[in-house]
């Protein structure tokens, strides 16, 4: 299922994430506007599951797409030479401050995930978390083509994303999700939630989906090998 998502809406979504940078981590921490959500113990346990998996992934030259504030970068950069790409300057600033505080390093690049500013086959692996769920169906192949282009054959890609949590959320279907920032402003964001099966289907054109699983309730995860 697809919805109309014009360029103006995409630009507004990008600006929303730039505005959200200073409070983005509250989602992971269940703070701020997210503190009212229930089942916090299960949420934190599943975030911890993701952390353990991410800590085990990647080596060599790793590209992280839509890196945000560096929540996952701080784990990836402990054992790989990481290049991060994000469109939001405020997100990249938050990421830089986080890594500096931890004594870690990553090359930071502001750029468009649909036109990656990198040479072909220049990375050994890639990671993107909670980004595929914002890629419109009409642009998915365009994005996946770019990911394939910058990786060499045999590379692995790790993808983590949101799972359906309410009966009205159809796996793999586009919908508009209203987001509220701490200042009370409201924003419309394109969202696509995934079960392991729908995530595998969405990634089929990227390569061989070698692993695909659920953390339980909140997240779906996949590993793809570039052929």
Buried (B, 14 or more C-beta within 10 A) or exposed (E): EEEEBEEEBBEEBBEBBBBBBBBBBBBBBBEBBBEEEEEEEEBEBBBEBBBEBBBEBBEEBBBBBBBBBBBBBBBBBEBBBBBBBBBBEBBBBBBBEBBEEEEBEBEBBEBEBEEBEBEEBBBBBBBBBBBBBBBBBEEBEEBBEBBBEBBBEEBBBBBBBBBBEEEEBEBBBBBBBEBEBEEEEEBBBBBBBBBBEBBBBBBEEBBEBEBBBBBEEBBBBBBBBBE
